[in-house]
Amino acid sequence: MKALSASIAFLGVCLLISVWLLSNAITNSSTNIPSTIDVYQSSIGQYELIVNDGWLYLYDKTNGQVFKKPDESESSWETVKDLAGN
């Protein structure tokens, strides 16, 4: 019976050490992941393309009109914001 108790205690200690090592590995690996990603977009042209949460947004810089469509869809662009009132 003593051998069983000792092996259960040893197994518990091994589990605690392995969980501690795993959590340190996860914490250390997250320091290599940037919190923000900067994307350079040329300011030349009339339109700017923005990708956010699976949607493509097309922004017209001349009149402020915004269009959107799902990222992985062949559907047409729908108007989100139309400053002309159309």
NULO-553834 format. One line per 4 residues: number of its first residue (from 1); their letters; for each residue x, y, z of N, C-alpha, C. Coordinates in Angstrom, 1 decimal. Atoms other than C-alpha are relative to their C-alpha. Example, Ala and Ser with C-alpha at 12.3 -4.5 7.8 and 13.67 -1.06 7.14 Angstrom:
BEGIN
1 = AS = 0.9:-1.2:0.0:12.3:-4.5:7.8:0.9:1.2:0.0 ~ -0.9:-1.1:0.0:13.7:-1.1:7.1:-0.8:1.1:0.8
***
This chain:
BEGIN
1 = MKAL = 0.8:-1.2:0.0:0.0:0.0:0.0:0.9:1.3:0.0 ~ -0.9:-1.1:0.0:2.9:2.3:0.7:0.6:0.3:-1.4 ~ -0.6:-0.2:1.4:4.3:1.8:-2.8:-1.1:0.6:-0.9 ~ 1.1:-0.6:0.8:0.9:2.7:-4.3:-0.1:1.5:0.3
5 = SASI = 0.1:-1.4:-0.4:0.7:6.0:-2.3:1.2:0.8:-0.5 ~ -1.2:-0.7:0.4:4.3:6.8:-3.1:0.0:0.2:-1.6 ~ 0.0:-0.1:1.5:3.8:6.2:-6.9:-1.1:1.1:-0.4 ~ 1.0:-1.1:0.3:0.6:8.4:-6.9:0.5:1.4:0.4
9 = AFLG = -0.6:-1.3:-0.3:2.4:11.2:-5.1:1.1:0.4:-1.0 ~ -1.0:-0.3:1.1:5.3:10.9:-7.6:-0.6:0.4:-1.3 ~ 0.7:-0.4:1.2:2.9:11.0:-10.5:-0.6:1.4:0.1 ~ 0.5:-1.3:-0.2:1.3:14.1:-9.0:1.0:1.1:-0.2
13 = VCLL = -1.1:-0.9:0.1:4.6:15.8:-8.7:0.5:0.2:-1.5 ~ -0.4:0.0:1.4:5.5:14.9:-12.3:-1.0:0.8:-0.8 ~ 1.0:-0.8:0.8:2.2:16.3:-13.6:0.1:1.5:0.3 ~ -0.1:-1.4:-0.3:2.7:19.6:-11.7:1.2:0.6:-0.7
17 = ISVW = -1.2:-0.5:0.7:6.2:20.0:-13.1:-0.2:0.1:-1.5 ~ 0.2:0.0:1.5:5.1:19.1:-16.7:-1.0:1.2:-0.3 ~ 0.9:-1.1:0.3:2.2:21.6:-16.5:0.7:1.4:0.2 ~ -0.8:-1.2:-0.2:4.6:24.3:-15.1:0.9:0.3:-1.2
21 = LLSN = -0.8:-0.2:1.2:7.0:23.7:-18.0:-0.7:0.3:-1.2 ~ 0.8:-0.3:1.2:4.3:23.7:-20.6:-0.5:1.5:0.1 ~ 0.5:-1.4:0.0:2.8:27.0:-19.3:1.2:1.0:-0.2 ~ -1.1:-0.9:0.3:6.3:28.6:-19.3:0.3:0.0:-1.5
25 = AITN = -0.3:0.1:1.4:6.8:27.4:-22.9:-1.0:0.9:-0.8 ~ 1.1:-0.8:0.7:3.4:29.0:-24.0:0.3:1.5:0.3 ~ -0.2:-1.4:-0.3:4.2:32.2:-22.2:1.2:0.6:-0.7 ~ -1.2:-0.5:0.7:7.7:32.5:-23.7:-0.2:0.1:-1.5
29 = SSTN = 0.2:0.0:1.4:6.4:31.7:-27.2:-0.9:1.2:-0.4 ~ 0.9:-1.1:0.4:3.8:34.5:-27.1:0.7:1.3:-0.1 ~ -0.8:-1.3:0.1:6.5:37.2:-26.8:0.4:0.2:-1.4 ~ -0.4:-0.1:1.4:7.4:36.5:-30.5:-1.1:0.4:-0.9
33 = IPST = 1.1:-0.3:0.8:3.9:37.2:-31.7:-0.3:1.5:0.1 ~ 0.3:-1.4:-0.1:3.3:40.9:-32.5:-1.5:0.2:0.4 ~ 1.4:-0.3:-0.4:0.2:42.5:-31.0:-0.7:0.8:-1.1 ~ 0.5:-0.7:1.2:-0.3:44.7:-34.1:0.8:-0.3:-1.2
37 = IDVY = -0.7:0.2:1.3:0.5:44.3:-37.7:-0.2:1.3:-0.8 ~ 0.0:-1.2:0.8:1.4:47.4:-39.7:0.0:-0.4:-1.5 ~ 0.0:0.3:1.5:0.5:47.2:-43.4:0.1:1.4:-0.7 ~ -0.2:-1.2:0.8:1.8:49.8:-45.8:-0.9:0.0:-1.2
41 = QSSI = 0.9:-0.1:1.2:-0.8:50.9:-48.3:0.4:1.4:-0.7 ~ -0.3:-1.2:0.8:0.1:53.4:-51.0:-1.2:1.0:0.1 ~ 1.1:-1.1:-0.1:-1.8:56.7:-50.7:-0.3:0.5:-1.4 ~ 0.3:-0.3:1.4:-1.9:56.9:-54.5:-1.2:-0.7:-0.4
45 = GQYE = 1.3:0.6:0.5:-5.3:56.3:-56.0:-1.2:0.5:0.8 ~ 1.3:-0.5:-0.6:-8.9:56.9:-55.2:-0.6:-1.0:1.1 ~ 0.6:1.0:-0.9:-9.7:53.7:-53.3:1.0:-0.6:1.0 ~ -0.8:0.7:-1.0:-8.4:52.0:-50.1:-0.7:-1.2:0.4
49 = LIVN = 0.6:1.3:-0.4:-9.0:48.3:-49.3:0.4:-0.3:1.4 ~ -0.2:0.3:-1.4:-9.5:47.4:-45.7:-0.6:-1.4:0.3 ~ 0.4:1.3:-0.4:-9.8:43.8:-44.4:-0.2:-0.1:1.5 ~ 0.4:0.0:-1.4:-11.6:43.3:-41.1:-1.0:-1.1:0.3
53 = DGWL = 0.9:1.0:-0.4:-13.2:40.2:-39.5:-0.7:-0.7:-1.1 ~ 0.6:0.8:1.1:-13.8:38.3:-42.7:-0.7:0.9:-1.1 ~ 0.7:-0.9:0.9:-15.1:41.4:-44.6:1.0:0.8:-0.7 ~ -0.8:-0.9:0.8:-13.5:43.4:-47.4:-0.8:1.3:0.0
57 = YLYD = 0.6:-1.4:0.1:-14.2:47.2:-47.2:0.7:0.8:-1.0 ~ -0.6:-0.9:1.0:-13.6:49.5:-50.1:-0.4:1.4:0.3 ~ 0.2:-1.4:-0.4:-13.2:53.1:-49.1:0.4:0.9:-1.1 ~ -0.3:-1.0:1.0:-13.5:55.9:-51.7:0.5:1.2:0.7
61 = KTNG = -0.6:-1.1:-0.7:-11.2:58.6:-50.5:-0.5:1.4:-0.5 ~ 0.5:-1.3:0.5:-12.7:61.3:-52.7:-1.3:0.4:0.5 ~ 1.3:-0.4:-0.5:-16.3:61.2:-51.4:-0.4:-0.7:1.3 ~ 0.3:0.6:-1.3:-16.1:59.0:-48.3:-1.0:-1.2:-0.1
65 = QVFK = 0.9:1.1:0.1:-18.3:56.2:-49.7:0.7:-1.3:0.3 ~ -0.6:1.3:-0.5:-17.8:52.7:-48.2:-0.8:-1.1:-0.6 ~ 0.6:1.2:0.5:-18.6:49.4:-49.8:0.5:-1.2:0.7 ~ -0.5:1.2:-0.6:-18.3:45.9:-48.3:-0.5:-1.3:-0.7
69 = KPDE = 0.4:1.3:0.4:-18.5:42.2:-49.2:0.7:-1.0:0.8 ~ -0.7:1.1:-0.7:-17.6:38.9:-47.5:1.4:-0.3:-0.7 ~ -1.4:0.3:0.5:-13.9:38.0:-47.9:0.1:-1.1:-1.0 ~ -0.1:1.2:0.8:-14.4:34.6:-49.4:-1.3:-0.2:-0.8
73 = SESS = 1.2:0.1:0.7:-17.4:35.3:-51.6:0.1:0.7:-1.4 ~ 0.0:-0.6:1.3:-18.0:36.1:-55.2:-1.2:1.0:-0.2 ~ 1.2:-0.9:0.1:-21.0:38.3:-54.3:0.5:1.5:-0.4 ~ -0.3:-1.3:0.4:-21.2:41.9:-55.4:0.2:0.9:1.2
77 = WETV = -0.2:-0.9:-1.1:-20.2:44.9:-53.3:-1.3:0.7:0.4 ~ 1.2:-0.7:-0.4:-22.9:46.4:-51.2:0.4:1.3:0.7 ~ -0.3:-1.3:-0.6:-23.0:50.0:-50.0:-0.2:0.0:1.5 ~ 0.2:-0.1:-1.5:-22.4:50.6:-46.3:-0.3:1.4:0.3
81 = KDLA = 0.2:-1.4:-0.3:-22.1:54.4:-46.3:0.0:0.7:-1.3 ~ 0.1:-0.8:1.3:-23.2:56.6:-49.1:-0.3:1.5:0.4 ~ 0.2:-1.4:-0.4:-22.7:60.3:-48.4:-0.8:0.8:-1.0 ~ 0.8:-0.7:1.0:-24.5:61.3:-51.6:-1.5:-0.1:0.3
85 = GN = 1.4:0.2:-0.3:-27.8:60.1:-50.1:-0.7:-0.9:-1.0 ~ 0.7:0.8:1.0:-28.5:57.7:-53.0:-0.4:-1.4:0.6
***
